[in-house]
Amino acid sequence: MAVPRHHMAKGKQLRRRSHLALKLLKLTDCSQCKKKTLPHSVCKYCGFYRGKEVVNVLAKELKKKEKIKKRQK
């Protein structure tokens, strides 16, 4: 079992942990749908990245609905 060698003051402990705080996400506006998304990633709402459609969101959603209907039968 680990045993601390010396007592650590609260101030020193808090200063050490000061950089562990969570930081806010930097969000950007999607060029197509204007919703907030992470930079350098495909928009999950419209499927566009840098002005080009990368993911067909409508086809993906239809496929998901068909899968759910198939499970219910």
PyMOL Python script that loads the backbone (N, CA, C, O; Angstrom):
from pymol import cmd

cmd.read_pdbstr("""\
ATOM      1  N   MET A   1       0.838  -1.176   0.000  1.00  0.00           N
ATOM      2  CA  MET A   1       0.000   0.000   0.000  1.00  0.00           C
ATOM      3  C   MET A   1       0.887   1.245   0.000  1.00  0.00           C
ATOM      4  O   MET A   1       1.861   1.317   0.749  1.00  0.00           O
ATOM      5  N   ALA A   2       0.548   2.219  -0.839  1.00  0.00           N
ATOM      6  CA  ALA A   2       1.331   3.438  -0.944  1.00  0.00           C
ATOM      7  C   ALA A   2       1.098   4.328   0.263  1.00  0.00           C
ATOM      8  O   ALA A   2      -0.037   4.519   0.699  1.00  0.00           O
ATOM      9  N   VAL A   3       2.184   4.872   0.801  1.00  0.00           N
ATOM     10  CA  VAL A   3       2.109   5.754   1.952  1.00  0.00           C
ATOM     11  C   VAL A   3       2.817   7.051   1.574  1.00  0.00           C
ATOM     12  O   VAL A   3       3.972   7.015   1.152  1.00  0.00           O
ATOM     13  N   PRO A   4       2.137   8.219   1.719  1.00  0.00           N
ATOM     14  CA  PRO A   4       2.807   9.473   1.386  1.00  0.00           C
ATOM     15  C   PRO A   4       3.971   9.742   2.344  1.00  0.00           C
ATOM     16  O   PRO A   4       3.854   9.517   3.549  1.00  0.00           O
ATOM     17  N   ARG A   5       5.080  10.217   1.808  1.00  0.00           N
ATOM     18  CA  ARG A   5       6.262  10.448   2.630  1.00  0.00           C
ATOM     19  C   ARG A   5       6.141  11.718   3.450  1.00  0.00           C
ATOM     20  O   ARG A   5       6.633  11.780   4.577  1.00  0.00           O
ATOM     21  N   HIS A   6       5.484  12.744   2.888  1.00  0.00           N
ATOM     22  CA  HIS A   6       5.366  14.008   3.600  1.00  0.00           C
ATOM     23  C   HIS A   6       3.938  14.527   3.456  1.00  0.00           C
ATOM     24  O   HIS A   6       3.234  14.208   2.498  1.00  0.00           O
ATOM     25  N   HIS A   7       3.534  15.334   4.431  1.00  0.00           N
ATOM     26  CA  HIS A   7       2.207  15.962   4.362  1.00  0.00           C
ATOM     27  C   HIS A   7       2.210  16.990   3.243  1.00  0.00           C
ATOM     28  O   HIS A   7       3.139  17.790   3.138  1.00  0.00           O
ATOM     29  N   MET A   8       1.188  16.977   2.412  1.00  0.00           N
ATOM     30  CA  MET A   8       1.082  17.949   1.327  1.00  0.00           C
ATOM     31  C   MET A   8       0.028  18.981   1.692  1.00  0.00           C
ATOM     32  O   MET A   8      -1.103  18.630   2.029  1.00  0.00           O
ATOM     33  N   ALA A   9       0.391  20.232   1.627  1.00  0.00           N
ATOM     34  CA  ALA A   9      -0.532  21.316   1.945  1.00  0.00           C
ATOM     35  C   ALA A   9      -1.662  21.345   0.920  1.00  0.00           C
ATOM     36  O   ALA A   9      -1.469  20.978  -0.240  1.00  0.00           O
ATOM     37  N   LYS A  10      -2.846  21.785   1.358  1.00  0.00           N
ATOM     38  CA  LYS A  10      -4.001  21.846   0.454  1.00  0.00           C
ATOM     39  C   LYS A  10      -3.722  22.757  -0.737  1.00  0.00           C
ATOM     40  O   LYS A  10      -4.114  22.457  -1.865  1.00  0.00           O
ATOM     41  N   GLY A  11      -3.047  23.862  -0.481  1.00  0.00           N
ATOM     42  CA  GLY A  11      -2.746  24.805  -1.557  1.00  0.00           C
ATOM     43  C   GLY A  11      -1.892  24.175  -2.641  1.00  0.00           C
ATOM     44  O   GLY A  11      -2.154  24.357  -3.830  1.00  0.00           O
ATOM     45  N   LYS A  12      -0.879  23.438  -2.237  1.00  0.00           N
ATOM     46  CA  LYS A  12      -0.002  22.772  -3.210  1.00  0.00           C
ATOM     47  C   LYS A  12      -0.788  21.729  -3.998  1.00  0.00           C
ATOM     48  O   LYS A  12      -0.620  21.597  -5.210  1.00  0.00           O
ATOM     49  N   GLN A  13      -1.635  21.000  -3.307  1.00  0.00           N
ATOM     50  CA  GLN A  13      -2.448  19.957  -3.948  1.00  0.00           C
ATOM     51  C   GLN A  13      -3.408  20.591  -4.958  1.00  0.00           C
ATOM     52  O   GLN A  13      -3.569  20.068  -6.061  1.00  0.00           O
ATOM     53  N   LEU A  14      -4.052  21.715  -4.598  1.00  0.00           N
ATOM     54  CA  LEU A  14      -4.989  22.380  -5.487  1.00  0.00           C
ATOM     55  C   LEU A  14      -4.286  23.016  -6.681  1.00  0.00           C
ATOM     56  O   LEU A  14      -4.826  23.015  -7.787  1.00  0.00           O
ATOM     57  N   ARG A  15      -3.076  23.565  -6.469  1.00  0.00           N
ATOM     58  CA  ARG A  15      -2.316  24.132  -7.586  1.00  0.00           C
ATOM     59  C   ARG A  15      -1.923  23.042  -8.573  1.00  0.00           C
ATOM     60  O   ARG A  15      -1.919  23.272  -9.783  1.00  0.00           O
ATOM     61  N   ARG A  16      -1.598  21.876  -8.075  1.00  0.00           N
ATOM     62  CA  ARG A  16      -1.232  20.764  -8.947  1.00  0.00           C
ATOM     63  C   ARG A  16      -2.432  20.329  -9.792  1.00  0.00           C
ATOM     64  O   ARG A  16      -2.275  19.956 -10.955  1.00  0.00           O
ATOM     65  N   ARG A  17      -3.622  20.379  -9.206  1.00  0.00           N
ATOM     66  CA  ARG A  17      -4.826  19.934  -9.903  1.00  0.00           C
ATOM     67  C   ARG A  17      -5.505  21.047 -10.702  1.00  0.00           C
ATOM     68  O   ARG A  17      -6.529  20.801 -11.340  1.00  0.00           O
ATOM     69  N   SER A  18      -4.968  22.244 -10.680  1.00  0.00           N
ATOM     70  CA  SER A  18      -5.650  23.383 -11.307  1.00  0.00           C
ATOM     71  C   SER A  18      -5.823  23.205 -12.803  1.00  0.00           C
ATOM     72  O   SER A  18      -6.800  23.714 -13.353  1.00  0.00           O
ATOM     73  N   HIS A  19      -4.939  22.520 -13.485  1.00  0.00           N
ATOM     74  CA  HIS A  19      -5.033  22.337 -14.935  1.00  0.00           C
ATOM     75  C   HIS A  19      -5.892  21.129 -15.320  1.00  0.00           C
ATOM     76  O   HIS A  19      -6.035  20.839 -16.508  1.00  0.00           O
ATOM     77  N   LEU A  20      -6.461  20.427 -14.353  1.00  0.00           N
ATOM     78  CA  LEU A  20      -7.295  19.266 -14.640  1.00  0.00           C
ATOM     79  C   LEU A  20      -8.761  19.636 -14.881  1.00  0.00           C
ATOM     80  O   LEU A  20      -9.582  18.762 -15.160  1.00  0.00           O
ATOM     81  N   ALA A  21      -9.085  20.905 -14.777  1.00  0.00           N
ATOM     82  CA  ALA A  21     -10.472  21.334 -14.950  1.00  0.00           C
ATOM     83  C   ALA A  21     -10.925  21.108 -16.388  1.00  0.00           C
ATOM     84  O   ALA A  21     -10.116  21.184 -17.313  1.00  0.00           O
ATOM     85  N   LEU A  22     -12.220  20.829 -16.582  1.00  0.00           N
ATOM     86  CA  LEU A  22     -12.775  20.637 -17.915  1.00  0.00           C
ATOM     87  C   LEU A  22     -12.803  21.963 -18.666  1.00  0.00           C
ATOM     88  O   LEU A  22     -13.077  23.014 -18.087  1.00  0.00           O
ATOM     89  N   LYS A  23     -12.517  21.894 -19.955  1.00  0.00           N
ATOM     90  CA  LYS A  23     -12.513  23.087 -20.783  1.00  0.00           C
ATOM     91  C   LYS A  23     -13.742  23.075 -21.699  1.00  0.00           C
ATOM     92  O   LYS A  23     -14.243  22.008 -22.054  1.00  0.00           O
ATOM     93  N   LEU A  24     -14.218  24.246 -22.074  1.00  0.00           N
ATOM     94  CA  LEU A  24     -15.363  24.353 -22.967  1.00  0.00           C
ATOM     95  C   LEU A  24     -14.994  23.856 -24.359  1.00  0.00           C
ATOM     96  O   LEU A  24     -13.863  24.033 -24.813  1.00  0.00           O
ATOM     97  N   LEU A  25     -15.972  23.225 -25.040  1.00  0.00           N
ATOM     98  CA  LEU A  25     -15.764  22.776 -26.404  1.00  0.00           C
ATOM     99  C   LEU A  25     -15.791  23.977 -27.339  1.00  0.00           C
ATOM    100  O   LEU A  25     -16.602  24.888 -27.174  1.00  0.00           O
ATOM    101  N   LYS A  26     -14.902  23.968 -28.314  1.00  0.00           N
ATOM    102  CA  LYS A  26     -14.892  25.017 -29.337  1.00  0.00           C
ATOM    103  C   LYS A  26     -15.776  24.545 -30.484  1.00  0.00           C
ATOM    104  O   LYS A  26     -15.388  23.653 -31.239  1.00  0.00           O
ATOM    105  N   LEU A  27     -16.951  25.128 -30.619  1.00  0.00           N
ATOM    106  CA  LEU A  27     -17.894  24.732 -31.654  1.00  0.00           C
ATOM    107  C   LEU A  27     -17.895  25.747 -32.792  1.00  0.00           C
ATOM    108  O   LEU A  27     -17.709  26.944 -32.575  1.00  0.00           O
ATOM    109  N   THR A  28     -18.106  25.248 -34.003  1.00  0.00           N
ATOM    110  CA  THR A  28     -18.208  26.118 -35.173  1.00  0.00           C
ATOM    111  C   THR A  28     -19.562  25.892 -35.839  1.00  0.00           C
ATOM    112  O   THR A  28     -20.232  24.889 -35.594  1.00  0.00           O
ATOM    113  N   ASP A  29     -19.947  26.836 -36.679  1.00  0.00           N
ATOM    114  CA  ASP A  29     -21.207  26.718 -37.417  1.00  0.00           C
ATOM    115  C   ASP A  29     -20.982  25.888 -38.674  1.00  0.00           C
ATOM    116  O   ASP A  29     -19.981  26.067 -39.369  1.00  0.00           O
ATOM    117  N   CYS A  30     -21.911  24.981 -38.966  1.00  0.00           N
ATOM    118  CA  CYS A  30     -21.877  24.194 -40.198  1.00  0.00           C
ATOM    119  C   CYS A  30     -22.163  25.134 -41.369  1.00  0.00           C
ATOM    120  O   CYS A  30     -23.041  25.992 -41.275  1.00  0.00           O
ATOM    121  N   SER A  31     -21.428  24.976 -42.472  1.00  0.00           N
ATOM    122  CA  SER A  31     -21.605  25.869 -43.615  1.00  0.00           C
ATOM    123  C   SER A  31     -22.945  25.645 -44.321  1.00  0.00           C
ATOM    124  O   SER A  31     -23.439  26.557 -44.983  1.00  0.00           O
ATOM    125  N   GLN A  32     -23.541  24.461 -44.196  1.00  0.00           N
ATOM    126  CA  GLN A  32     -24.796  24.151 -44.874  1.00  0.00           C
ATOM    127  C   GLN A  32     -26.017  24.450 -44.005  1.00  0.00           C
ATOM    128  O   GLN A  32     -26.881  25.239 -44.386  1.00  0.00           O
ATOM    129  N   CYS A  33     -26.080  23.807 -42.825  1.00  0.00           N
ATOM    130  CA  CYS A  33     -27.294  23.911 -42.005  1.00  0.00           C
ATOM    131  C   CYS A  33     -27.170  24.914 -40.859  1.00  0.00           C
ATOM    132  O   CYS A  33     -28.144  25.163 -40.148  1.00  0.00           O
ATOM    133  N   LYS A  34     -25.984  25.491 -40.674  1.00  0.00           N
ATOM    134  CA  LYS A  34     -25.727  26.526 -39.651  1.00  0.00           C
ATOM    135  C   LYS A  34     -25.904  26.046 -38.215  1.00  0.00           C
ATOM    136  O   LYS A  34     -26.062  26.868 -37.312  1.00  0.00           O
ATOM    137  N   LYS A  35     -25.881  24.733 -37.980  1.00  0.00           N
ATOM    138  CA  LYS A  35     -25.941  24.224 -36.612  1.00  0.00           C
ATOM    139  C   LYS A  35     -24.525  24.104 -36.059  1.00  0.00           C
ATOM    140  O   LYS A  35     -23.564  24.026 -36.825  1.00  0.00           O
ATOM    141  N   LYS A  36     -24.390  24.090 -34.739  1.00  0.00           N
ATOM    142  CA  LYS A  36     -23.088  24.018 -34.090  1.00  0.00           C
ATOM    143  C   LYS A  36     -22.523  22.601 -34.202  1.00  0.00           C
ATOM    144  O   LYS A  36     -23.206  21.631 -33.878  1.00  0.00           O
ATOM    145  N   THR A  37     -21.265  22.484 -34.665  1.00  0.00           N
ATOM    146  CA  THR A  37     -20.591  21.191 -34.768  1.00  0.00           C
ATOM    147  C   THR A  37     -19.141  21.355 -34.326  1.00  0.00           C
ATOM    148  O   THR A  37     -18.641  22.473 -34.206  1.00  0.00           O
ATOM    149  N   LEU A  38     -18.478  20.238 -34.086  1.00  0.00           N
ATOM    150  CA  LEU A  38     -17.058  20.268 -33.773  1.00  0.00           C
ATOM    151  C   LEU A  38     -16.274  20.613 -35.032  1.00  0.00           C
ATOM    152  O   LEU A  38     -16.648  20.188 -36.126  1.00  0.00           O
ATOM    153  N   PRO A  39     -15.190  21.380 -34.895  1.00  0.00           N
ATOM    154  CA  PRO A  39     -14.410  21.710 -36.088  1.00  0.00           C
ATOM    155  C   PRO A  39     -13.693  20.477 -36.636  1.00  0.00           C
ATOM    156  O   PRO A  39     -13.397  19.543 -35.891  1.00  0.00           O
ATOM    157  N   HIS A  40     -13.417  20.479 -37.938  1.00  0.00           N
ATOM    158  CA  HIS A  40     -12.698  19.402 -38.631  1.00  0.00           C
ATOM    159  C   HIS A  40     -13.425  18.073 -38.544  1.00  0.00           C
ATOM    160  O   HIS A  40     -12.784  17.025 -38.474  1.00  0.00           O
ATOM    161  N   SER A  41     -14.751  18.094 -38.549  1.00  0.00           N
ATOM    162  CA  SER A  41     -15.517  16.851 -38.511  1.00  0.00           C
ATOM    163  C   SER A  41     -16.797  17.016 -39.333  1.00  0.00           C
ATOM    164  O   SER A  41     -17.256  18.132 -39.577  1.00  0.00           O
ATOM    165  N   VAL A  42     -17.359  15.885 -39.752  1.00  0.00           N
ATOM    166  CA  VAL A  42     -18.578  15.887 -40.557  1.00  0.00           C
ATOM    167  C   VAL A  42     -19.752  16.301 -39.681  1.00  0.00           C
ATOM    168  O   VAL A  42     -19.856  15.877 -38.529  1.00  0.00           O
ATOM    169  N   CYS A  43     -20.635  17.130 -40.229  1.00  0.00           N
ATOM    170  CA  CYS A  43     -21.844  17.555 -39.504  1.00  0.00           C
ATOM    171  C   CYS A  43     -22.772  16.360 -39.375  1.00  0.00           C
ATOM    172  O   CYS A  43     -23.097  15.714 -40.371  1.00  0.00           O
ATOM    173  N   LYS A  44     -23.199  16.061 -38.152  1.00  0.00           N
ATOM    174  CA  LYS A  44     -24.065  14.899 -37.949  1.00  0.00           C
ATOM    175  C   LYS A  44     -25.516  15.175 -38.331  1.00  0.00           C
ATOM    176  O   LYS A  44     -26.316  14.242 -38.404  1.00  0.00           O
ATOM    177  N   TYR A  45     -25.871  16.427 -38.575  1.00  0.00           N
ATOM    178  CA  TYR A  45     -27.233  16.772 -38.941  1.00  0.00           C
ATOM    179  C   TYR A  45     -27.464  16.730 -40.451  1.00  0.00           C
ATOM    180  O   TYR A  45     -28.503  16.255 -40.908  1.00  0.00           O
ATOM    181  N   CYS A  46     -26.488  17.232 -41.231  1.00  0.00           N
ATOM    182  CA  CYS A  46     -26.677  17.279 -42.683  1.00  0.00           C
ATOM    183  C   CYS A  46     -25.683  16.412 -43.456  1.00  0.00           C
ATOM    184  O   CYS A  46     -25.918  16.128 -44.631  1.00  0.00           O
ATOM    185  N   GLY A  47     -24.580  15.983 -42.836  1.00  0.00           N
ATOM    186  CA  GLY A  47     -23.620  15.097 -43.484  1.00  0.00           C
ATOM    187  C   GLY A  47     -22.608  15.803 -44.367  1.00  0.00           C
ATOM    188  O   GLY A  47     -21.906  15.139 -45.129  1.00  0.00           O
ATOM    189  N   PHE A  48     -22.504  17.116 -44.296  1.00  0.00           N
ATOM    190  CA  PHE A  48     -21.564  17.857 -45.131  1.00  0.00           C
ATOM    191  C   PHE A  48     -20.268  18.130 -44.384  1.00  0.00           C
ATOM    192  O   PHE A  48     -20.268  18.299 -43.164  1.00  0.00           O
ATOM    193  N   TYR A  49     -19.151  18.173 -45.130  1.00  0.00           N
ATOM    194  CA  TYR A  49     -17.850  18.550 -44.595  1.00  0.00           C
ATOM    195  C   TYR A  49     -17.146  19.389 -45.645  1.00  0.00           C
ATOM    196  O   TYR A  49     -16.927  18.919 -46.761  1.00  0.00           O
ATOM    197  N   ARG A  50     -16.790  20.612 -45.313  1.00  0.00           N
ATOM    198  CA  ARG A  50     -16.117  21.545 -46.214  1.00  0.00           C
ATOM    199  C   ARG A  50     -16.870  21.740 -47.527  1.00  0.00           C
ATOM    200  O   ARG A  50     -16.260  21.798 -48.595  1.00  0.00           O
ATOM    201  N   GLY A  51     -18.197  21.842 -47.447  1.00  0.00           N
ATOM    202  CA  GLY A  51     -19.016  22.132 -48.609  1.00  0.00           C
ATOM    203  C   GLY A  51     -19.377  20.941 -49.469  1.00  0.00           C
ATOM    204  O   GLY A  51     -20.063  21.105 -50.478  1.00  0.00           O
ATOM    205  N   LYS A  52     -18.932  19.730 -49.099  1.00  0.00           N
ATOM    206  CA  LYS A  52     -19.249  18.530 -49.875  1.00  0.00           C
ATOM    207  C   LYS A  52     -20.018  17.551 -49.001  1.00  0.00           C
ATOM    208  O   LYS A  52     -19.759  17.433 -47.803  1.00  0.00           O
ATOM    209  N   GLU A  53     -20.974  16.844 -49.619  1.00  0.00           N
ATOM    210  CA  GLU A  53     -21.738  15.848 -48.860  1.00  0.00           C
ATOM    211  C   GLU A  53     -20.884  14.586 -48.724  1.00  0.00           C
ATOM    212  O   GLU A  53     -20.514  13.971 -49.724  1.00  0.00           O
ATOM    213  N   VAL A  54     -20.579  14.212 -47.504  1.00  0.00           N
ATOM    214  CA  VAL A  54     -19.736  13.053 -47.224  1.00  0.00           C
ATOM    215  C   VAL A  54     -20.592  11.873 -46.788  1.00  0.00           C
ATOM    216  O   VAL A  54     -20.342  10.737 -47.193  1.00  0.00           O
ATOM    217  N   VAL A  55     -21.602  12.139 -45.962  1.00  0.00           N
ATOM    218  CA  VAL A  55     -22.481  11.104 -45.435  1.00  0.00           C
ATOM    219  C   VAL A  55     -23.908  11.429 -45.863  1.00  0.00           C
ATOM    220  O   VAL A  55     -24.373  12.557 -45.694  1.00  0.00           O
ATOM    221  N   ASN A  56     -24.596  10.439 -46.417  1.00  0.00           N
ATOM    222  CA  ASN A  56     -25.992  10.634 -46.787  1.00  0.00           C
ATOM    223  C   ASN A  56     -26.840  10.344 -45.549  1.00  0.00           C
ATOM    224  O   ASN A  56     -27.145   9.190 -45.249  1.00  0.00           O
ATOM    225  N   VAL A  57     -27.213  11.400 -44.843  1.00  0.00           N
ATOM    226  CA  VAL A  57     -27.912  11.286 -43.564  1.00  0.00           C
ATOM    227  C   VAL A  57     -29.312  10.695 -43.749  1.00  0.00           C
ATOM    228  O   VAL A  57     -29.761   9.905 -42.919  1.00  0.00           O
ATOM    229  N   LEU A  58     -30.004  11.068 -44.826  1.00  0.00           N
ATOM    230  CA  LEU A  58     -31.367  10.565 -45.055  1.00  0.00           C
ATOM    231  C   LEU A  58     -31.358   9.056 -45.283  1.00  0.00           C
ATOM    232  O   LEU A  58     -32.197   8.343 -44.733  1.00  0.00           O
ATOM    233  N   ALA A  59     -30.419   8.562 -46.088  1.00  0.00           N
ATOM    234  CA  ALA A  59     -30.340   7.124 -46.341  1.00  0.00           C
ATOM    235  C   ALA A  59     -30.001   6.369 -45.060  1.00  0.00           C
ATOM    236  O   ALA A  59     -30.516   5.279 -44.809  1.00  0.00           O
ATOM    237  N   LYS A  60     -29.134   6.962 -44.262  1.00  0.00           N
ATOM    238  CA  LYS A  60     -28.741   6.335 -42.997  1.00  0.00           C
ATOM    239  C   LYS A  60     -29.941   6.218 -42.058  1.00  0.00           C
ATOM    240  O   LYS A  60     -30.117   5.199 -41.389  1.00  0.00           O
ATOM    241  N   GLU A  61     -30.769   7.272 -42.012  1.00  0.00           N
ATOM    242  CA  GLU A  61     -31.943   7.268 -41.140  1.00  0.00           C
ATOM    243  C   GLU A  61     -32.992   6.273 -41.628  1.00  0.00           C
ATOM    244  O   GLU A  61     -33.608   5.578 -40.820  1.00  0.00           O
ATOM    245  N   LEU A  62     -33.202   6.197 -42.952  1.00  0.00           N
ATOM    246  CA  LEU A  62     -34.145   5.220 -43.501  1.00  0.00           C
ATOM    247  C   LEU A  62     -33.710   3.795 -43.177  1.00  0.00           C
ATOM    248  O   LEU A  62     -34.536   2.954 -42.823  1.00  0.00           O
ATOM    249  N   LYS A  63     -32.437   3.532 -43.296  1.00  0.00           N
ATOM    250  CA  LYS A  63     -31.896   2.202 -42.997  1.00  0.00           C
ATOM    251  C   LYS A  63     -32.144   1.842 -41.525  1.00  0.00           C
ATOM    252  O   LYS A  63     -32.472   0.703 -41.193  1.00  0.00           O
ATOM    253  N   LYS A  64     -31.979   2.839 -40.663  1.00  0.00           N
ATOM    254  CA  LYS A  64     -32.196   2.624 -39.228  1.00  0.00           C
ATOM    255  C   LYS A  64     -33.662   2.305 -38.937  1.00  0.00           C
ATOM    256  O   LYS A  64     -33.961   1.428 -38.127  1.00  0.00           O
ATOM    257  N   LYS A  65     -34.588   3.030 -39.609  1.00  0.00           N
ATOM    258  CA  LYS A  65     -36.020   2.790 -39.414  1.00  0.00           C
ATOM    259  C   LYS A  65     -36.420   1.402 -39.907  1.00  0.00           C
ATOM    260  O   LYS A  65     -37.218   0.718 -39.266  1.00  0.00           O
ATOM    261  N   GLU A  66     -35.863   0.985 -41.049  1.00  0.00           N
ATOM    262  CA  GLU A  66     -36.154  -0.358 -41.565  1.00  0.00           C
ATOM    263  C   GLU A  66     -35.671  -1.434 -40.609  1.00  0.00           C
ATOM    264  O   GLU A  66     -36.333  -2.456 -40.424  1.00  0.00           O
ATOM    265  N   LYS A  67     -34.538  -1.205 -40.015  1.00  0.00           N
ATOM    266  CA  LYS A  67     -33.976  -2.166 -39.067  1.00  0.00           C
ATOM    267  C   LYS A  67     -34.883  -2.305 -37.840  1.00  0.00           C
ATOM    268  O   LYS A  67     -35.086  -3.407 -37.329  1.00  0.00           O
ATOM    269  N   ILE A  68     -35.421  -1.178 -37.377  1.00  0.00           N
ATOM    270  CA  ILE A  68     -36.317  -1.195 -36.211  1.00  0.00           C
ATOM    271  C   ILE A  68     -37.609  -1.945 -36.558  1.00  0.00           C
ATOM    272  O   ILE A  68     -38.102  -2.738 -35.757  1.00  0.00           O
ATOM    273  N   LYS A  69     -38.158  -1.690 -37.762  1.00  0.00           N
ATOM    274  CA  LYS A  69     -39.385  -2.383 -38.181  1.00  0.00           C
ATOM    275  C   LYS A  69     -39.149  -3.879 -38.279  1.00  0.00           C
ATOM    276  O   LYS A  69     -40.017  -4.674 -37.917  1.00  0.00           O
ATOM    277  N   LYS A  70     -37.975  -4.266 -38.768  1.00  0.00           N
ATOM    278  CA  LYS A  70     -37.656  -5.678 -38.916  1.00  0.00           C
ATOM    279  C   LYS A  70     -37.584  -6.371 -37.560  1.00  0.00           C
ATOM    280  O   LYS A  70     -38.002  -7.521 -37.425  1.00  0.00           O
ATOM    281  N   ARG A  71     -37.055  -5.675 -36.559  1.00  0.00           N
ATOM    282  CA  ARG A  71     -36.962  -6.242 -35.211  1.00  0.00           C
ATOM    283  C   ARG A  71     -38.335  -6.438 -34.578  1.00  0.00           C
ATOM    284  O   ARG A  71     -38.557  -7.410 -33.856  1.00  0.00           O
ATOM    285  N   GLN A  72     -39.254  -5.514 -34.851  1.00  0.00           N
ATOM    286  CA  GLN A  72     -40.588  -5.561 -34.227  1.00  0.00           C
ATOM    287  C   GLN A  72     -41.436  -6.696 -34.766  1.00  0.00           C
ATOM    288  O   GLN A  72     -42.355  -7.144 -34.080  1.00  0.00           O
ATOM    289  N   LYS A  73     -41.159  -7.179 -35.979  1.00  0.00           N
ATOM    290  CA  LYS A  73     -41.952  -8.261 -36.563  1.00  0.00           C
ATOM    291  C   LYS A  73     -41.650  -9.591 -35.945  1.00  0.00           C
ATOM    292  O   LYS A  73     -42.240 -10.600 -36.333  1.00  0.00           O
TER     293      LYS A  73
END
""", "prot")
cmd.dss("prot")
cmd.show_as("cartoon", "prot")
cmd.util.cbc("prot")
cmd.orient("prot")
